[in-house]
Amino acid sequence: MRLYYSISVLLLAFLLQVRLSFAQDSALSNSYKQDVIAKLSELMNDYYVFPDVAQATETHLKNQLSAGHFDTYTTDEAFAAALTESVQSINKDKHMRIRTNPPYVAPDNSPERAIEEQLDRMNRTRWYNAGFVDVKVIPGNVGYLDLRGFSGLENGQAHADAAMQFISRADAIIIDLTQNGGGSPRMVQYLCSYFFDDHRHLNSLYWRDGDVTEEFWTLEQVNGTKLPDVPLFVMTSNRTFSGAEEFSYNMQTQKRATLVGQTTGGGANPGGTMPINENLNVFIPSGRAINPITQTNWEGVGVVPEVKTTPEDTYQTTLDLAVEAAKAYRAKRNAHFTQLLQDLNSQLEQYTAGSSETAIYKQLQVCQEANLMDEGGINNLGYTYLMEKGKPQIATCIFKANTLLYPDSPNVYDSYAESLMANGDKEASVSNYQKAVDLATSQAHPNLDLFKDNLQTAKKAMNTKN
């Protein structure tokens, strides 16, 4: 037993000595650190958006190196963390971080491994879903979107449109950016454009390369319904960063949304990752955001929400605010819609052939633009007057207005033709039935056969003597 104990002690001492020797051999040399700081300084001086700050940072790093500040750091991970702390102490730029590269692993070139990697990439992409992790409508008719990143438009625009379509009928909207680290300024611009109906300057990016400033304005069109008046709430946290902060700042400075949560991370300077050596890389911000209203940005200070909460309370606080805002929004909208319908009913009830058509058309147009009535709603109103109220002249006026508002729809011409036939204007009826058939044929419309049957019936009626 004592012999076994002695051998164990000797083996442990030997292993400890080997490990210590290996650690000493693998410790970073002073020349290695000098080379890293020299290359890092070169990259900052060449690309960092603030050249004078880059020079000041270089001087600080070299002074620290000479003073032995980095002597105690013996691994790339520790050295990278120390360098990040040092550069940020001067430039206050949270985007500029020095990181270690993943260790090189010789690839397995087998077909099985290639398939495995392809499936892994595909699954990660499917889960990430261009950043659109969750979208739903919460009781109270509040739309909720959990957005984890702003992907490029080429990959994310269809996802953005689908998500916005899903919540387009909500009476208040929450966009959760608490776990969003940023991304493409083009996607930020695109999503912002859903919430404005005018041409508005959102943000600018100044780039050192070329000494140019790129302006980002709201887009005139998006592939969906714009929601310029719906109450909007943005959830933030200290993990909300970069592009997610731009979205939040844009909405805050334009007074378009209420921000709820915690102050964001504070990174406003975009750029890219560059290699220092085979072990280390650095993110160098080569541009800076310039808000057109504040003429500054959120770098180093973050975006401060109007309603401050703890992380645990952010969701419920935001939801409570959104539910109340939705109630107020519905009440205001209903009052507006009531007035529009009263005005429309007044025009219809005072109908005079030959003089009321223009006024009724304009009032229907107002209802359409307010999203109160669409093609189907106007069509139903026409049939109410045609079938239920027995007033074909007013019905014809309504159906004609629908052809002007939706000139590419074969169905509106078919309905208009039906009312013309009811009014005894057979020739005009056949002409509009033909218009419906022509449009339906060019569009491969599913009701084409029905429109053809209606046309034939109208032609027979026109050829029948009264």
C-alpha positions in Angstrom: 0.0 0.0 0.0 2.8 2.4 0.9 4.6 1.5 -2.3 1.5 2.3 -4.3 1.2 5.7 -2.5 4.8 6.6 -3.2 4.4 5.8 -6.9 1.2 7.9 -7.1 2.9 10.9 -5.5 5.9 10.7 -7.9 3.6 10.4 -10.9 1.5 13.4 -9.8 4.7 15.4 -9.3 5.9 14.4 -12.7 2.6 15.4 -14.4 2.6 18.7 -12.6 6.1 19.4 -13.7 5.2 18.5 -17.3 2.1 20.7 -17.3 4.1 23.6 -15.8 6.8 23.3 -18.4 4.2 23.2 -21.2 2.5 26.3 -19.8 5.8 28.1 -19.7 6.7 27.1 -23.2 3.3 28.1 -24.5 3.2 31.5 -22.7 3.0 34.5 -25.0 6.3 36.1 -25.6 6.9 39.9 -25.4 7.8 40.0 -29.1 4.5 38.2 -30.0 2.6 40.9 -28.0 4.6 43.7 -29.7 3.7 42.2 -33.1 0.1 42.0 -32.2 -0.1 45.6 -31.0 1.8 46.8 -34.0 -0.6 45.1 -36.4 -3.7 46.2 -34.4 -2.4 49.8 -34.5 -1.9 49.6 -38.2 -5.4 48.4 -38.8 -6.9 51.1 -36.6 -4.9 53.8 -38.3 -5.9 52.6 -41.7 -9.6 51.9 -41.2 -11.0 53.2 -37.9 -13.6 55.9 -38.5 -11.8 58.4 -36.1 -8.1 58.6 -37.2 -7.1 60.8 -34.3 -8.6 58.4 -31.8 -6.8 55.5 -33.5 -3.5 57.3 -33.0 -4.3 58.0 -29.3 -5.2 54.3 -28.8 -2.0 53.2 -30.4 0.0 55.4 -28.1 -1.9 54.1 -25.1 -1.3 50.4 -26.1 2.4 50.9 -26.6 2.8 52.8 -23.3 1.0 49.9 -21.6 3.2 47.4 -23.2 6.4 49.2 -22.2 5.1 49.5 -18.6 4.5 45.7 -18.4 0.7 46.0 -18.3 0.3 42.9 -20.5 3.1 40.8 -18.9 0.7 38.7 -16.8 -1.5 37.6 -19.8 -0.2 34.2 -21.0 -3.0 33.1 -23.3 -4.5 34.5 -26.5 -7.9 34.6 -24.7 -6.6 36.6 -21.8 -4.5 38.9 -24.0 -7.5 39.6 -26.3 -9.7 40.5 -23.4 -7.0 42.8 -22.0 -6.5 44.5 -25.4 -10.2 45.0 -25.8 -10.4 46.7 -22.4 -7.4 48.9 -23.2 -8.7 50.1 -26.6 -12.2 50.7 -25.3 -10.8 52.7 -22.4 -9.6 55.3 -25.0 -12.1 55.1 -27.9 -15.2 54.1 -25.8 -16.3 52.1 -28.9 -18.2 48.9 -27.9 -18.0 47.6 -31.4 -14.2 47.4 -31.4 -13.4 44.0 -29.8 -10.4 41.7 -30.1 -11.3 38.1 -30.3 -9.6 34.8 -30.7 -10.0 32.8 -33.9 -11.4 29.3 -33.6 -8.6 26.7 -33.5 -7.9 25.2 -36.9 -9.1 21.7 -37.3 -8.1 19.8 -40.4 -11.3 19.1 -42.4 -12.7 15.6 -42.8 -13.1 15.5 -46.6 -15.3 12.4 -46.5 -18.7 12.7 -48.3 -20.4 11.8 -45.0 -18.8 14.8 -43.2 -19.7 17.1 -46.0 -23.4 16.0 -45.8 -23.4 16.4 -42.1 -22.0 20.0 -42.3 -24.5 20.9 -45.0 -27.4 19.6 -42.9 -26.1 21.4 -39.9 -25.9 24.8 -41.8 -29.4 24.2 -43.2 -30.9 23.5 -39.8 -29.2 26.5 -38.2 -30.6 28.7 -41.0 -34.1 27.2 -40.7 -34.1 27.8 -36.9 -32.8 31.4 -37.2 -35.5 32.1 -39.8 -33.8 35.4 -40.8 -34.2 36.6 -37.2 -38.0 36.3 -37.2 -38.3 33.9 -34.3 -41.9 34.4 -33.2 -44.9 36.3 -34.4 -48.4 36.2 -32.9 -51.5 38.1 -32.0 -52.1 38.4 -28.3 -55.7 38.8 -26.8 -56.5 42.4 -26.9 -55.5 42.3 -30.6 -51.9 43.2 -29.9 -49.4 42.0 -32.5 -46.1 40.7 -31.1 -42.9 40.1 -33.1 -39.7 38.6 -31.5 -36.9 39.7 -33.8 -33.4 38.3 -33.0 -31.5 40.0 -35.8 -31.7 42.2 -38.9 -30.7 39.9 -41.8 -29.9 41.1 -45.3 -32.9 41.9 -47.5 -31.9 39.3 -50.0 -32.6 36.6 -47.4 -35.0 38.3 -45.0 -37.4 40.5 -46.9 -40.0 37.7 -47.6 -39.8 36.8 -43.8 -40.4 40.4 -42.9 -43.3 40.8 -45.2 -44.9 37.6 -43.9 -44.5 38.6 -40.3 -45.9 42.1 -40.9 -48.8 40.7 -42.9 -49.7 38.4 -40.0 -50.0 41.4 -37.5 -51.3 43.9 -40.0 -54.7 44.0 -38.5 -53.5 44.4 -34.9 -54.6 47.5 -32.9 -51.2 47.8 -31.3 -47.8 46.2 -32.1 -44.9 45.1 -29.9 -41.5 44.5 -31.4 -39.2 42.6 -29.0 -35.5 43.5 -29.6 -34.3 42.4 -26.2 -32.2 39.6 -27.8 -31.3 41.4 -31.0 -27.6 42.1 -31.7 -28.1 44.0 -34.9 -27.4 43.4 -38.6 -28.2 45.0 -41.9 -29.1 48.7 -42.1 -31.1 47.9 -45.2 -33.4 45.6 -43.2 -33.6 48.3 -40.5 -34.7 50.8 -43.1 -37.2 48.3 -44.7 -38.9 47.5 -41.4 -39.0 51.1 -40.3 -40.8 51.9 -43.6 -43.8 49.8 -42.6 -44.5 52.4 -39.8 -44.4 55.6 -41.9 -46.5 56.8 -44.8 -44.2 59.7 -45.8 -40.7 60.1 -47.1 -38.7 60.6 -43.9 -35.0 60.7 -43.2 -34.2 58.0 -40.6 -30.5 57.8 -40.3 -27.2 58.4 -42.0 -23.9 56.4 -42.0 -20.6 58.2 -42.6 -17.9 56.0 -44.0 -14.2 56.9 -43.7 -13.4 55.0 -46.9 -14.2 57.5 -49.6 -15.3 60.2 -47.0 -18.9 59.6 -48.0 -22.2 59.8 -46.1 -25.0 57.4 -46.9 -28.6 58.5 -46.1 -31.4 56.1 -45.2 -34.9 57.3 -45.8 -38.2 55.5 -45.4 -39.2 53.6 -48.6 -42.3 54.7 -50.5 -43.4 51.1 -50.9 -43.2 47.9 -49.0 -44.6 44.5 -49.9 -47.5 44.8 -47.5 -49.8 47.2 -45.6 -48.2 50.2 -44.1 -49.2 50.9 -40.5 -48.4 54.6 -39.8 -50.9 55.1 -37.1 -50.9 51.8 -35.1 -49.5 52.2 -31.6 -46.0 50.8 -31.6 -43.9 49.6 -28.6 -40.3 48.4 -28.7 -38.8 46.2 -26.0 -35.1 46.8 -25.3 -32.4 45.4 -23.0 -28.6 45.8 -22.5 -28.3 43.0 -25.2 -30.0 45.2 -27.8 -27.1 46.3 -29.9 -26.0 48.0 -33.2 -28.7 47.7 -35.8 -31.3 46.9 -33.2 -30.3 50.1 -31.5 -30.7 52.0 -34.7 -34.2 50.8 -35.2 -35.0 51.8 -31.6 -33.3 55.2 -31.9 -35.0 55.9 -35.2 -38.4 55.2 -33.7 -37.7 57.2 -30.6 -36.3 60.3 -32.3 -39.2 60.2 -34.8 -41.6 59.9 -31.9 -43.2 56.9 -33.6 -42.8 54.3 -30.8 -42.6 54.0 -27.0 -39.5 52.1 -25.8 -39.8 49.9 -22.8 -37.0 48.0 -21.0 -33.4 48.8 -20.2 -30.8 51.1 -21.8 -29.3 49.4 -24.8 -25.7 48.2 -25.4 -24.4 51.4 -27.0 -22.8 50.4 -30.3 -23.4 52.9 -33.2 -20.3 52.5 -35.4 -20.5 49.8 -38.1 -17.6 48.1 -39.7 -16.1 44.6 -40.2 -13.8 42.0 -38.8 -10.1 41.9 -39.8 -7.4 39.4 -39.0 -4.5 40.4 -36.7 -2.7 37.1 -37.0 -3.6 33.4 -37.2 -4.9 33.5 -33.6 -6.6 36.9 -33.2 -9.0 39.2 -35.0 -10.5 42.6 -34.4 -13.7 44.3 -35.4 -12.8 47.7 -36.8 -15.7 50.3 -37.0 -15.1 52.2 -40.3 -18.3 54.2 -40.1 -20.5 56.1 -37.7 -24.2 56.7 -37.4 -25.6 60.3 -37.6 -29.2 60.8 -36.7 -30.8 63.7 -38.7 -32.7 65.0 -35.6 -30.1 64.7 -32.8 -27.0 65.0 -35.2 -25.4 62.4 -33.0 -25.9 58.7 -32.1 -26.1 56.2 -29.2 -22.4 55.2 -29.2 -21.2 54.5 -25.7 -24.4 55.7 -24.0 -27.1 53.4 -25.5 -30.7 54.2 -26.3 -32.6 55.1 -23.1 -36.2 53.8 -23.1 -39.0 56.1 -22.0 -40.4 53.4 -19.7 -37.6 51.8 -17.6 -38.2 48.3 -16.2 -36.3 45.3 -14.9 -35.6 42.5 -17.4 -38.2 40.4 -15.6 -41.0 43.0 -15.9 -40.3 44.2 -19.5 -42.7 41.9 -21.3 -45.7 42.3 -19.0 -45.2 46.1 -18.7 -45.1 46.5 -22.4 -48.1 44.2 -22.9 -50.2 46.2 -20.4 -49.3 49.5 -22.2 -50.1 48.0 -25.6 -53.5 46.6 -24.5 -54.5 50.0 -23.2 -53.2 51.7 -26.4 -55.1 49.2 -28.5 -58.4 50.1 -26.7 -57.8 53.8 -27.3 -56.8 53.2 -30.9 -60.0 51.1 -31.6 -62.2 53.8 -30.0 -60.7 56.5 -32.1 -60.8 54.4 -35.3 -64.5 53.4 -34.7 -65.5 57.1 -34.2 -63.7 58.0 -37.4 -65.3 55.1 -39.3 -68.7 55.9 -37.9 -68.5 59.4 -39.3 -67.3 58.1 -42.7 -70.2 55.7 -42.9 -72.7 58.3 -41.9 -71.4 60.6 -44.6 -71.6 57.8 -47.2 -75.1 56.8 -46.2 -76.1 60.5 -46.4 -74.8 60.7 -50.0 -76.5 57.4 -51.0 -79.9 58.3 -49.4 -79.8 61.7 -51.2 -79.0 60.1 -54.5 -80.1 62.1 -57.6 -79.4 60.5 -61.0 -76.9 62.5 -63.0 -75.6 64.6 -60.2 -74.7 62.3 -57.2 -72.3 59.9 -58.9 -69.1 61.9 -58.4 -69.8 62.7 -54.7 -70.6 59.0 -54.0 -67.4 57.9 -55.8 -65.3 60.3 -53.8 -66.8 59.2 -50.5 -66.2 55.5 -51.4 -62.6 56.4 -52.2 -62.2 58.1 -48.8 -63.6 54.9 -47.2 -61.2 52.8 -49.2 -58.1 54.9 -48.4 -59.1 54.7 -44.7 -59.1 50.8 -45.0 -62.8 50.9 -44.0 -64.0 49.3 -47.3 -62.2 47.2 -49.9 -63.4 45.8 -53.2 -65.4 43.1 -51.5 -67.0 45.5 -49.1 -68.0 48.0 -51.8 -69.4 45.1 -53.9 -71.5 43.9 -50.9 -72.9 47.4 -50.5 -73.9 47.5 -54.1 -75.7 44.2 -53.8 -77.5 45.5 -50.7 -79.0 48.3 -52.7 -79.6 46.0 -55.7 -81.2 43.0 -54.0 -82.4 44.1 -50.5 -83.3 47.7 -51.0 -84.5 47.3 -54.6 -82.6 50.5 -55.8 -80.8 49.4 -58.9 -79.8 53.0 -59.9 -77.9 53.5 -56.6 -76.5 50.0 -56.9 -75.2 50.9 -60.4 -73.6 54.0 -59.0 -71.8 52.0 -56.4 -70.7 49.2 -58.8 -69.3 51.8 -61.3 -67.3 53.5 -58.5 -65.8 50.0 -57.7 -64.6 49.7 -61.3 -62.8 53.0 -61.0 -61.2 52.0 -57.7 -60.3 48.5 -58.8 -59.9 48.6 -62.6 -58.0 45.4 -62.8 -60.6 43.2 -61.2 -62.9 41.2 -63.5 -65.4 40.7 -60.7 -66.2 44.4 -60.4 -67.1 44.6 -64.1 -69.3 41.5 -63.8 -71.2 43.1 -60.8 -71.5 46.4 -62.6 -72.9 44.6 -65.7 -75.5 42.9 -63.6 -76.8 46.2 -62.2 -76.8 47.7 -65.7 -79.0 44.8 -66.9 -81.3 45.4 -63.9 -81.6 49.0 -65.0 -82.5 47.9 -68.6 -79.2 49.1 -70.2 -78.5 45.8 -72.0 -75.8 47.1 -74.4 -73.7 48.6 -71.6 -74.3 45.4 -69.6 -72.9 43.2 -72.3 -69.9 45.6 -72.8 -69.0 45.2 -69.1 -69.6 41.5 -69.0 -67.2 41.3 -72.0 -64.7 43.4 -70.0 -64.9 41.0 -67.1 -64.3 38.0 -69.4 -61.3 39.7 -71.1 -59.6 40.5 -67.8 -60.4 37.1 -66.4 -58.9 35.4 -69.5 -55.7 37.4 -69.2 -55.4 36.6 -65.5 -56.4 32.9 -65.8 -59.1 33.9 -63.2 -60.8 30.9 -61.4 -64.2 32.4 -62.1 -63.7 32.7 -65.8 -66.3 30.1 -66.8 -68.9 31.9 -64.6 -68.1 35.3 -66.3 -68.4 33.6 -69.7 -71.8 32.2 -68.7 -73.0 35.6 -67.5 -71.8 37.2 -70.8 -73.7 34.7 -72.9 -76.9 35.2 -70.8 -76.6 39.0 -71.3 -76.1 38.6 -75.0 -79.3 36.5 -75.2 -81.2 39.0 -73.2 -80.0 41.8 -75.5 -81.1 39.9 -78.6 -84.5 39.2 -77.0 -87.2 41.7 -78.1 -89.0 43.4 -75.2 
